[in-house]
């Protein structure tokens, strides 16, 4: 019922939002007589802010059209490499007619960036992708809003997430390097562990950034909520059915608007200050700062619904049973054994000020991947970086990205080749 009420409210607010937008332009357009009335700038700024607070935010585009490789500008085309009901595997294909840059691009490592399925769209990693394109062939998981998936496509569990990651890794091939950001660190580690246990090839490197490998360490507000409420509480209080005006009508989901409300509630003062600063920027005519605000909140306010089965599985496996670190997690009847990973180099990254995944949660992967030699296991603490700063912004570009790229270059080419029998098994699975 809550979802239907939200949809009704959204529909009712839509015309007021559009009216506020049009009225705002009436008070700031140079040809409008209202622009020259007293307090016009403040009225325009207030109406603009009202429009942004009431509007619906749709999924943004990656909008990555070019990249720079060794000082040469190259074109970038977004392609769908593989499509599944709940996810698309995107490839950002680079093109150039510069022979030197082309030769360089052909030898650069392949990276699969596994975006989180945790309320926001994969475009949240736009900055991550743009930076990596300067020195890598880049694939990204683009998760589908569950309300857009017809119910006849069946449920989507955490086990299905793991299977998707394995299929994407096999599709790209043995040369792949995997970067997981936040939530997917757990299912990615499970996917690679199961592949190693079966004797299949595993990625050359794994980079795990700000994820809850062991959510017991330095628990945050997110961890405490998941650990202090029962599994039944989540099922009865945050799971709703998609309204009939979407393709996924009647599918059980954890709605994106609830996730968004939770994120805002964690730091309400910060968001209030940000919106007030935006109002002042509009009054002062600081277009650059105002545009930065718009870009951030266009992304931050665009949310997606998560399949209920996947969300509830994650709560139980990751935050209540701690099944991965306790060695009790089974996926499709197979026990997840990270110690079976032998040839994949490991880098974990944590942000000093991360309020989503606390200190030590990601680093815990080293205690699980004991089969990887210590000479191929590394950890990096990003000083001054919060959760989003790990993969976006100045600290990502200046500190973390160079570290990640150097790690992949150094360890992404010296992994042991998979045995022929394992390669044949992998080929059989793809068929």
FIDRENGU-95205 format. One line per 10 residues: number of its first residue (from 1); their letters; for each residue x, y, z of N, C-alpha, C. Coordinates in steps of 0.1 Angstrom, whole numbers. Example, Ala and Ser with C-alpha at 12.3 -4.5 7.8 and 13.67 -1.06 7.14 Angstrom:
BEGIN
1) AS) 132,-57,78,123,-45,78,132,-33,78 ~ 128,-22,71,137,-11,71,129,0,79 $
! end
This chain:
BEGIN
1) XXXXXXXXXX) 8,-12,0,0,0,0,9,13,0 ~ 20,12,7,29,24,7,34,27,-6 ~ 37,17,-15,42,20,-28,31,27,-36 ~ 19,23,-35,8,29,-42,6,44,-38 ~ 7,46,-25,6,59,-19,17,68,-25 ~ 29,63,-25,40,70,-30,38,74,-45 ~ 33,65,-53,31,68,-67,20,78,-69 ~ 10,78,-60,-1,88,-61,5,102,-57 ~ 13,102,-47,19,115,-43,28,120,-54 ~ 36,111,-60,44,115,-71,36,121,-83 $
11) XXXXXXXXXX) 25,115,-86,17,119,-97,11,133,-94 ~ 7,135,-82,1,148,-78,11,159,-77 ~ 24,156,-74,34,166,-73,40,170,-87 ~ 38,161,-96,44,164,-109,40,177,-116 ~ 27,181,-116,24,194,-122,29,206,-114 ~ 29,204,-101,35,215,-93,50,217,-95 ~ 57,206,-97,71,207,-100,73,214,-113 ~ 65,210,-123,67,217,-136,63,231,-136 ~ 53,235,-128,49,248,-127,60,257,-120 ~ 66,251,-110,77,258,-103,89,260,-112 $
21) XXXXXXXXXX) 92,250,-121,103,252,-130,100,263,-140 ~ 87,263,-145,84,274,-155,84,288,-148 ~ 79,288,-136,78,301,-129,92,306,-126 ~ 101,297,-123,115,301,-120,121,307,-132 ~ 119,302,-144,124,308,-156,118,322,-159 ~ 105,323,-155,99,336,-157,106,347,-149 ~ 112,344,-138,118,354,-130,134,355,-132 ~ 139,347,-141,153,349,-144,157,350,-159 ~ 147,349,-168,149,351,-182,152,366,-185 ~ 162,369,-193,166,383,-195,155,391,-202 $
31) XXXXXXXXXX) 146,384,-210,136,391,-217,123,392,-210 ~ 122,386,-198,110,387,-190,110,399,-181 ~ 99,407,-181,98,419,-173,99,416,-158 ~ 95,403,-154,95,399,-140,110,398,-134 ~ 119,397,-144,133,396,-140,138,408,-133 ~ 132,420,-136,136,432,-130,128,437,-118 ~ 120,428,-113,113,432,-101,121,429,-89 ~ 118,436,-77,125,433,-65,125,418,-61 ~ 136,413,-56,137,400,-51,135,389,-62 ~ 136,393,-74,134,383,-85,144,371,-84 $
41) XXXXXXXXXX) 157,374,-81,166,363,-81,163,353,-70 ~ 159,358,-58,155,350,-47,142,342,-50 ~ 133,348,-56,121,341,-60,124,330,-70 ~ 132,333,-80,136,323,-90,143,312,-84 ~ 153,315,-75,161,304,-69,152,295,-60 ~ 143,301,-53,134,293,-44,125,284,-53 ~ 119,289,-64,111,281,-72,119,270,-79 ~ 132,273,-83,140,263,-89,143,251,-79 ~ 146,255,-66,148,245,-56,136,237,-53 ~ 124,243,-53,112,236,-51,110,226,-63 $
51) XXXXXXXXXX) 113,230,-75,111,221,-86,120,209,-84 ~ 133,211,-80,142,200,-78,138,190,-67 ~ 132,196,-56,128,188,-45,116,179,-48 ~ 107,184,-58,95,177,-61,95,169,-73 ~ 105,170,-82,105,163,-95,109,149,-93 ~ 106,141,-103,110,127,-104,124,126,-111 ~ 133,118,-106,146,117,-112,147,104,-119 ~ 149,104,-132,150,93,-140,165,88,-141 ~ 167,76,-145,180,70,-146,189,79,-155 ~ 201,84,-151,209,92,-159,217,83,-169 $
61) XXXXXXXXXX) 223,90,-179,231,83,-189,246,84,-184 ~ 254,74,-189,268,75,-186,274,87,-193 ~ 269,89,-206,273,101,-214,288,102,-215 ~ 295,91,-217,309,91,-219,312,89,-234 ~ 316,100,-241,318,100,-255,332,99,-259 ~ 341,103,-250,355,103,-254,364,100,-242 ~ 376,97,-245,386,94,-234,400,98,-240 ~ 409,100,-231,423,104,-235,432,92,-232 ~ 439,87,-242,448,76,-241,462,81,-245 ~ 471,82,-236,485,86,-239,485,100,-246 $
71) XXXXXXXXXX) 476,109,-242,475,122,-247,467,123,-260 ~ 462,112,-265,454,112,-277,439,111,-274 ~ 431,119,-279,416,119,-277,411,107,-285 ~ 403,98,-279,397,87,-287,382,87,-284 ~ 375,82,-294,360,81,-293,356,69,-285 ~ 345,70,-277,340,60,-269,326,57,-273 ~ 323,44,-275,309,40,-278,304,30,-268 ~ 293,32,-262,287,23,-252,280,12,-260 ~ 284,0,-257,278,-12,-264,272,-22,-253 ~ 262,-30,-257,257,-40,-248,263,-53,-252 $
81) XXXXXXXXXX) 272,-58,-244,280,-70,-247,272,-83,-244 ~ 263,-82,-234,255,-93,-229,243,-88,-222 ~ 231,-94,-224,219,-89,-218,212,-100,-211 ~ 209,-98,-198,201,-107,-190,189,-100,-185 ~ 179,-107,-179,167,-101,-175,169,-90,-164 ~ 179,-92,-155,181,-82,-144,194,-74,-146 ~ 201,-76,-157,214,-68,-158,218,-68,-173 ~ 225,-58,-177,232,-57,-190,247,-56,-187 ~ 255,-63,-194,269,-61,-194,273,-51,-205 ~ 277,-40,-201,281,-29,-210,296,-29,-213 $
91) XXXXXXXXXX) 299,-26,-225,313,-24,-229,315,-10,-234 ~ 325,-3,-229,328,10,-234,340,8,-244 ~ 336,7,-257,345,4,-268,352,17,-272 ~ 365,17,-273,372,29,-277,377,28,-292 ~ 376,39,-299,380,39,-313,390,51,-316 ~ 399,49,-325,409,59,-329,415,55,-342 ~ 419,65,-350,427,63,-362,441,66,-360 ~ 445,69,-347,459,71,-344,466,58,-342 ~ 476,54,-351,481,40,-350,489,37,-337 ~ 495,48,-331,503,46,-319,493,43,-307 $
101) XXXXXXXXXX) 482,51,-306,472,50,-296,465,37,-297 ~ 462,33,-310,455,20,-313,463,8,-308 ~ 476,8,-311,485,-3,-307,485,-4,-292 ~ 486,8,-286,486,8,-271,473,3,-265 ~ 462,7,-270,449,2,-265,447,-13,-266 ~ 453,-19,-277,451,-33,-279,459,-41,-268 ~ 469,-35,-262,477,-43,-252,472,-39,-238 ~ 463,-30,-236,459,-26,-223,450,-37,-216 ~ 451,-38,-203,443,-48,-196,428,-46,-197 ~ 421,-57,-195,406,-57,-196,401,-57,-181 $
111) XXXXXXXXXX) 391,-48,-179,386,-46,-165,371,-48,-166 ~ 366,-56,-156,351,-57,-154,348,-50,-141 ~ 341,-39,-142,337,-31,-130,323,-36,-126 ~ 322,-42,-115,309,-47,-110,303,-36,-101 ~ 293,-30,-106,286,-19,-99,277,-25,-89 ~ 274,-17,-78,265,-22,-67,251,-22,-72 ~ 244,-32,-67,229,-33,-68,224,-30,-54 ~ 223,-17,-51,220,-13,-37,212,0,-37 ~ 204,2,-47,195,14,-47,198,24,-58 ~ 211,26,-61,214,36,-71,218,29,-84 $
121) XXXXXXXXXX) 217,36,-95,221,30,-108,236,30,-110 ~ 240,21,-119,254,19,-122,261,32,-127 ~ 254,42,-131,259,54,-136,266,62,-124 ~ 263,58,-112,270,64,-100,285,62,-102 ~ 289,52,-110,304,49,-112,309,56,-124 ~ 303,66,-129,307,73,-141,321,77,-140 ~ 325,83,-129,339,88,-127,349,77,-127 ~ 345,66,-121,353,54,-121,356,49,-136 ~ 345,48,-144,347,43,-157,355,53,-166 ~ 353,66,-164,360,76,-172,375,75,-169 $
131) XXXXXXXXXX) 379,74,-157,393,73,-153,399,60,-159 ~ 392,49,-157,397,36,-162,399,36,-177 ~ 391,43,-184,392,42,-199,405,48,-204 ~ 412,56,-196,425,61,-201,435,50,-202 ~ 433,39,-196,444,28,-196,439,14,-196 ~ 425,12,-198,420,-1,-198,408,-3,-208 ~ 406,-16,-211,393,-19,-218,383,-22,-207 ~ 372,-15,-208,363,-15,-196,349,-21,-200 ~ 345,-30,-191,331,-35,-190,325,-31,-177 ~ 312,-29,-177,305,-25,-165,291,-33,-164 $
141) XXXXXXXXXX) 288,-37,-152,274,-43,-150,264,-32,-148 ~ 254,-32,-156,243,-22,-155,230,-29,-150 ~ 228,-28,-137,216,-35,-131,203,-29,-135 ~ 193,-37,-137,180,-32,-142,171,-30,-130 ~ 164,-19,-131,154,-15,-121,143,-27,-120 ~ 142,-33,-108,133,-45,-107,119,-42,-111 ~ 114,-29,-110,100,-26,-113,98,-27,-128 ~ 109,-27,-136,108,-28,-150,110,-42,-156 ~ 111,-52,-147,113,-66,-151,100,-73,-149 ~ 93,-78,-160,80,-85,-158,81,-97,-149 $
151) XXXXXXXXXX) 71,-99,-141,71,-109,-131,73,-123,-137 ~ 70,-125,-150,72,-138,-156,86,-142,-158 ~ 95,-132,-156,110,-135,-157,115,-142,-144 ~ 106,-144,-135,110,-151,-123,117,-143,-112 ~ 120,-149,-101,127,-142,-90,142,-140,-93 ~ 148,-131,-85,163,-129,-86,168,-130,-72 ~ 176,-140,-69,182,-142,-56,197,-138,-56 ~ 203,-138,-44,217,-136,-43,225,-146,-51 ~ 220,-158,-51,227,-169,-58,227,-166,-73 ~ 216,-160,-78,215,-156,-92,225,-145,-95 $
161) XXXXXXXXXX) 227,-136,-86,237,-125,-87,251,-131,-89 ~ 254,-141,-81,267,-148,-82,268,-154,-95 ~ 257,-161,-100,258,-168,-113,260,-157,-124 ~ 253,-146,-123,255,-135,-133,270,-131,-134 ~ 276,-129,-123,290,-125,-123,299,-135,-129 ~ 296,-148,-126,304,-159,-133,302,-159,-148 ~ 290,-157,-152,287,-157,-167,295,-145,-173 ~ 295,-134,-167,301,-122,-173,317,-124,-173 ~ 322,-130,-163,337,-133,-163,340,-143,-174 ~ 332,-153,-176,335,-163,-186,333,-157,-200 $
171) XXXXXXXXXX) 323,-148,-201,321,-141,-214,333,-133,-218 ~ 339,-126,-209,350,-117,-212,363,-125,-214 ~ 365,-136,-206,377,-144,-208,387,-144,-197 ~ 397,-152,-198,408,-153,-188,416,-141,-185 ~ 416,-132,-195,424,-120,-193,417,-109,-184 ~ 405,-112,-179,397,-102,-172,403,-99,-158 ~ 402,-86,-154,405,-81,-141,392,-76,-135 ~ 389,-79,-123,376,-75,-117,377,-65,-106 ~ 369,-54,-107,369,-44,-97,354,-44,-92 ~ 353,-46,-79,339,-46,-73,339,-34,-63 $
181) XXXXXXXXXX) 328,-27,-63,326,-15,-55,315,-16,-46 ~ 318,-17,-33,308,-17,-22,301,-31,-21 ~ 288,-31,-23,280,-43,-21,285,-55,-29 ~ 289,-54,-41,293,-66,-49,306,-73,-45 ~ 313,-67,-35,325,-74,-31,322,-88,-26 ~ 311,-90,-19,308,-103,-13,304,-113,-24 ~ 294,-110,-33,291,-120,-44,302,-122,-54 ~ 310,-111,-56,322,-113,-65,332,-123,-59 ~ 334,-122,-46,344,-131,-40,338,-145,-40 ~ 325,-146,-39,318,-159,-39,319,-165,-53 $
191) XXXXXXXXXX) 317,-157,-63,317,-162,-77,331,-167,-81 ~ 341,-159,-77,355,-163,-81,359,-175,-73 ~ 355,-176,-60,358,-188,-52,352,-200,-58 ~ 340,-200,-62,334,-212,-68,340,-216,-81 ~ 344,-206,-89,351,-209,-101,365,-216,-98 ~ 372,-211,-88,384,-217,-84,383,-231,-79 ~ 372,-233,-71,370,-247,-66,367,-257,-77 ~ 360,-252,-88,357,-261,-99,369,-263,-108 ~ 380,-256,-106,391,-257,-115,390,-248,-128 ~ 381,-239,-128,380,-229,-139,391,-218,-138 $
201) XXXXXXXXXX) 392,-211,-148,401,-199,-147,395,-189,-138 ~ 403,-181,-132,398,-170,-123,404,-157,-128 ~ 398,-146,-125,403,-133,-130,418,-131,-126 ~ 425,-124,-134,439,-122,-131,441,-114,-118 ~ 432,-104,-116,433,-96,-103,419,-93,-98 ~ 418,-91,-85,405,-87,-79,408,-74,-71 ~ 401,-64,-74,401,-51,-66,388,-50,-59 ~ 388,-50,-45,376,-48,-37,377,-35,-30 ~ 366,-27,-32,366,-14,-27,354,-11,-18 ~ 356,-8,-5,346,-4,4,334,-13,5 $
211) XXXXXXXXXX) 337,-26,7,326,-36,7,325,-43,21 ~ 313,-49,24,311,-56,37,315,-70,37 ~ 328,-73,34,332,-87,35,330,-93,49 ~ 333,-85,59,330,-89,73,324,-77,80 ~ 310,-77,79,303,-66,85,303,-65,100 ~ 310,-74,106,311,-73,121,321,-63,125 ~ 331,-60,116,342,-51,120,337,-36,118 ~ 340,-28,128,336,-14,128,322,-11,122 ~ 312,-17,128,299,-16,123,294,-1,122 ~ 288,2,110,282,15,108,267,15,110 $
221) XXXXXXXXXX) 261,26,108,246,27,110,239,17,101 ~ 244,15,89,238,6,79,239,-8,85 ~ 251,-12,90,253,-25,96,244,-27,108 ~ 243,-17,117,236,-19,129,221,-21,126 ~ 215,-14,116,201,-16,112,199,-30,108 ~ 208,-35,99,207,-49,93,208,-60,104 ~ 217,-57,114,220,-67,124,210,-67,136 ~ 204,-55,139,195,-54,150,180,-57,147 ~ 177,-57,135,163,-60,131,163,-75,126 ~ 152,-82,129,151,-96,125,148,-97,110 $
231) XXXXXXXXXX) 151,-108,104,148,-111,90,134,-109,87 ~ 125,-113,96,110,-111,94,106,-97,94 ~ 113,-89,102,110,-74,103,112,-68,89 ~ 123,-71,82,126,-66,69,115,-70,59 ~ 112,-83,60,102,-88,50,88,-82,52 ~ 85,-79,64,71,-73,67,71,-58,66 ~ 82,-51,67,82,-37,68,88,-29,56 ~ 96,-35,48,103,-28,37,100,-34,23 ~ 93,-45,22,90,-52,10,76,-49,5 ~ 75,-44,-8,62,-41,-13,61,-46,-27 $
241) XXXXXXXXXX) 49,-46,-32,47,-50,-46,46,-38,-56 ~ 52,-40,-67,53,-29,-77,38,-26,-82 ~ 35,-13,-83,21,-9,-88,19,-14,-102 ~ 7,-13,-107,3,-18,-120,7,-9,-132 ~ 13,3,-129,17,11,-140,31,9,-144 ~ 37,-2,-140,51,-6,-144,51,-20,-150 ~ 60,-23,-159,61,-36,-164,62,-47,-154 ~ 69,-44,-143,71,-54,-132,59,-55,-122 ~ 48,-51,-126,36,-51,-117,35,-64,-109 ~ 33,-62,-96,31,-73,-86,44,-80,-82 $
251) XXXXXXXXXX) 55,-76,-88,68,-81,-83,71,-76,-69 ~ 76,-84,-60,80,-80,-47,94,-73,-48 ~ 95,-61,-42,107,-54,-43,110,-46,-30 ~ 122,-42,-28,126,-32,-18,127,-19,-26 ~ 117,-10,-25,116,2,-33,128,11,-32 ~ 132,17,-43,143,26,-43,140,38,-34 ~ 127,43,-34,125,55,-26,127,53,-11 ~ 125,40,-6,128,38,8,143,38,10 ~ 150,32,1,165,32,2,170,47,3 ~ 165,55,-6,169,69,-7,165,76,5 $
261) XXXXXXXXXX) 154,74,11,150,80,23,159,76,35 ~ 164,64,35,173,59,45,186,66,44 ~ 191,68,31,204,75,29,203,89,34 ~ 192,96,30,191,110,34,190,111,49 ~ 183,102,56,181,102,70,194,100,78 ~ 204,94,71,217,92,78,225,105,80 ~ 223,115,70,230,127,71,220,139,67 ~ 210,141,74,200,151,70,206,165,70 ~ 214,168,80,220,182,81,228,185,69 ~ 236,175,64,245,177,53,236,180,40 $
271) XXXXXXXXXX) 225,173,38,217,175,27,209,189,28 ~ 205,192,39,198,206,41,208,217,38 ~ 220,215,43,231,226,40,234,226,25 ~ 234,215,19,237,214,5,227,221,-4 ~ 214,219,0,203,225,-7,203,241,-5 ~ 205,244,7,206,259,11,217,266,3 ~ 229,259,2,240,264,-5,236,266,-20 ~ 229,256,-25,224,257,-39,216,269,-41 ~ 206,272,-32,198,283,-32,206,296,-33 ~ 217,297,-24,225,309,-24,233,310,-37 $
281) XXXXXXXXXX) 238,299,-42,245,299,-55,237,305,-66 ~ 224,301,-66,215,307,-77,213,322,-75 ~ 212,326,-62,210,340,-59,222,348,-64 ~ 234,343,-61,246,349,-64,250,348,-79 ~ 243,339,-86,247,337,-100,259,329,-102 ~ 262,320,-92,274,311,-93,269,299,-101 ~ 269,299,-114,264,289,-122,272,276,-121 ~ 285,277,-119,294,265,-118,291,257,-106 ~ 290,263,-94,286,256,-82,272,250,-83 ~ 263,258,-88,249,253,-89,248,241,-98 $
291) XXXXXXXXXX) 256,241,-109,256,229,-119,262,217,-112 ~ 273,219,-104,279,208,-96,268,201,-87 ~ 260,210,-80,250,205,-72,240,197,-80 ~ 235,202,-91,226,195,-100,231,181,-104 ~ 243,181,-109,249,169,-113,249,158,-102 ~ 253,162,-90,254,153,-80,240,147,-76 ~ 230,156,-74,217,152,-70,209,145,-81 ~ 212,148,-94,206,141,-105,209,126,-104 ~ 222,123,-99,226,110,-98,221,104,-84 ~ 223,112,-74,220,107,-60,205,104,-59 $
301) XXXXXXXXXX) 196,112,-65,182,111,-63,176,101,-73 ~ 183,96,-82,178,86,-92,181,72,-86 ~ 170,65,-82,171,52,-75,164,41,-82 ~ 167,29,-79,160,18,-85,155,8,-74 ~ 145,0,-78,140,-10,-69,149,-23,-70 ~ 150,-29,-58,158,-42,-58,148,-53,-56 ~ 151,-65,-63,142,-76,-61,142,-80,-46 ~ 130,-84,-41,129,-87,-27,137,-99,-23 ~ 138,-109,-32,145,-121,-28,160,-118,-26 ~ 166,-110,-35,180,-106,-35,183,-98,-22 $
311) XXXXXXXXXX) 174,-88,-20,176,-80,-8,176,-87,5 ~ 166,-96,7,164,-104,19,176,-114,20 ~ 180,-120,9,191,-129,10,204,-122,15 ~ 206,-110,10,218,-102,13,218,-98,28 ~ 206,-94,33,205,-91,48,209,-103,56 ~ 204,-115,52,206,-127,60,220,-132,59 ~ 225,-133,46,238,-139,44,250,-130,48 ~ 249,-117,45,260,-108,47,260,-102,61 ~ 248,-98,66,247,-89,77,242,-96,90 ~ 236,-108,88,231,-115,100,238,-128,103 $
321) XXXXXXXXXX) 240,-137,92,246,-149,94,262,-148,92 ~ 266,-138,86,280,-136,83,286,-149,76 ~ 278,-154,67,281,-168,62,294,-169,54 ~ 298,-158,48,311,-158,40,322,-160,50 ~ 323,-152,60,335,-153,69,334,-165,78 ~ 322,-170,81,320,-181,89,322,-195,81 ~ 324,-193,68,326,-205,60,314,-214,59 ~ 302,-208,60,289,-216,59,281,-213,47 ~ 285,-204,38,277,-200,27,277,-210,16 ~ 266,-215,12,264,-224,0,257,-217,-11 $
331) XXXXXXXXXX) 262,-218,-23,255,-212,-35,252,-223,-44 ~ 239,-226,-46,235,-237,-54,240,-250,-49 ~ 241,-252,-36,246,-264,-30,261,-265,-29 ~ 268,-256,-34,283,-256,-33,288,-246,-23 ~ 297,-251,-14,302,-243,-4,312,-233,-10 ~ 311,-220,-5,320,-210,-10,333,-210,-2 ~ 344,-213,-9,357,-215,-2,367,-205,-8 ~ 368,-193,-3,378,-183,-9,392,-188,-8 ~ 395,-197,1,409,-202,2,413,-210,-10 ~ 404,-214,-19,407,-221,-31,412,-212,-42 $
341) XXXXXXXXXX) 411,-199,-40,416,-190,-50,432,-190,-49 ~ 439,-193,-60,453,-194,-59,461,-184,-68 ~ 456,-181,-80,463,-173,-89,459,-159,-91 ~ 448,-155,-85,443,-142,-86,449,-132,-76 ~ 455,-122,-80,461,-112,-71,449,-103,-65 ~ 451,-99,-52,441,-92,-45,445,-79,-40 ~ 437,-69,-42,439,-55,-37,426,-51,-30 ~ 426,-47,-17,415,-42,-10,417,-27,-8 ~ 406,-19,-9,407,-4,-7,396,0,3 ~ 400,8,12,391,13,22,392,28,24 $
351) XXXXXXXXXX) 381,35,26,382,49,28,383,52,43 ~ 391,61,47,393,65,61,380,69,67 ~ 372,77,60,359,83,66,347,76,61 ~ 348,63,56,337,56,51,326,53,62 ~ 314,58,60,303,56,69,293,46,65 ~ 297,39,54,288,28,49,295,14,52 ~ 307,13,48,315,0,52,327,5,61 ~ 326,0,73,336,5,83,350,-1,81 ~ 359,5,88,373,1,87,375,-14,90 ~ 382,-21,81,385,-35,83,375,-44,76 $
361) XXXXXXXXXX) 363,-39,72,354,-48,66,358,-54,53 ~ 364,-45,45,369,-50,32,383,-57,33 ~ 391,-52,42,404,-58,44,403,-73,49 ~ 391,-76,54,389,-90,59,391,-100,48 ~ 390,-96,35,391,-105,24,405,-112,24 ~ 415,-106,30,429,-112,30,429,-124,39 ~ 421,-123,50,420,-135,59,413,-147,54 ~ 405,-144,43,398,-155,36,406,-161,25 ~ 412,-152,17,419,-157,5,434,-161,8 ~ 435,-171,17,448,-176,22,455,-183,11 $
371) XXXXXXXXXX) 448,-188,1,455,-195,-10,463,-186,-19 ~ 460,-173,-19,468,-163,-27,481,-159,-19 ~ 492,-161,-25,505,-157,-18,505,-143,-13 ~ 511,-141,-2,512,-128,4,518,-118,-5 ~ 527,-122,-14,533,-113,-23,524,-108,-34 ~ 511,-114,-34,501,-109,-44,489,-104,-37 ~ 490,-101,-24,479,-95,-17,483,-81,-11 ~ 474,-71,-14,478,-58,-10,466,-50,-4 ~ 468,-40,4,457,-32,10,461,-17,8 ~ 451,-9,6,453,5,5,443,13,13 $
381) XXXXXXXXXX) 447,22,22,438,30,29,438,44,23 ~ 426,49,18,425,62,12,422,72,23 ~ 433,79,26,432,89,37,423,101,33 ~ 413,104,42,404,115,39,392,112,30 ~ 391,100,25,381,96,16,369,90,23 ~ 357,94,20,345,88,25,341,77,16 ~ 328,72,17,324,60,9,324,64,-6 ~ 318,75,-10,317,79,-24,331,83,-29 ~ 339,89,-20,352,93,-24,361,82,-29 ~ 358,69,-25,366,58,-29,366,56,-44 $
391) XXXXXXXXXX) 354,59,-51,353,56,-65,349,69,-73 ~ 348,80,-67,344,92,-74,351,105,-68 ~ 354,114,-77,359,127,-71,374,128,-72 ~ 379,138,-65,394,141,-66,402,130,-60 ~ 399,125,-49,407,114,-42,407,102,-51 ~ 396,98,-57,396,87,-66,406,89,-77 ~ 405,101,-84,413,104,-96,428,105,-92 ~ 431,112,-81,445,115,-78,452,104,-70 ~ 445,97,-62,451,87,-53,448,73,-56 ~ 435,70,-56,431,56,-57,432,50,-71 $
401) XXXXXXXXXX) 428,58,-81,429,52,-95,443,49,-99 ~ 453,58,-96,467,54,-100,471,41,-93 ~ 467,40,-80,471,28,-73,465,15,-79 ~ 452,16,-82,445,5,-88,451,1,-102 ~ 453,11,-110,459,9,-123,472,3,-123 ~ 481,7,-114,494,2,-112,493,-13,-108 ~ 484,-16,-98,483,-29,-93,479,-39,-105 ~ 469,-34,-113,465,-43,-124,476,-45,-134 ~ 483,-34,-137,494,-35,-147,505,-45,-142 ~ 508,-44,-129,519,-52,-124,515,-67,-122 $
411) XXXXXXXXXX) 502,-69,-118,499,-83,-115,488,-89,-124 ~ 484,-81,-134,474,-86,-143,479,-94,-155 ~ 492,-96,-156,498,-103,-167,506,-115,-163 ~ 508,-117,-150,517,-128,-145,509,-139,-138 ~ 496,-139,-140,488,-150,-134,490,-163,-141 ~ 489,-174,-134,491,-187,-141,480,-190,-151 ~ 484,-196,-162,473,-200,-172,465,-211,-167 ~ 452,-210,-170,443,-221,-165,446,-234,-172 ~ 444,-245,-165,447,-258,-171,437,-261,-183 ~ 441,-269,-192,433,-271,-204,419,-277,-200 $
421) XXXXXXXXXX) 419,-286,-190,407,-292,-186,397,-282,-180 ~ 403,-272,-172,394,-262,-167,389,-253,-178 ~ 397,-250,-188,393,-242,-199,381,-249,-206 ~ 382,-262,-208,372,-269,-215,359,-269,-207 ~ 360,-270,-193,348,-269,-185,341,-256,-186 ~ 349,-245,-186,344,-232,-188,337,-230,-201 ~ 343,-236,-212,337,-235,-225,323,-242,-225 ~ 323,-254,-218,311,-262,-218,300,-254,-211 ~ 304,-247,-200,293,-240,-192,288,-228,-201 ~ 296,-222,-209,292,-211,-217,282,-216,-228 $
431) X) 284,-229,-232,274,-234,-242,261,-238,-236 $
! end
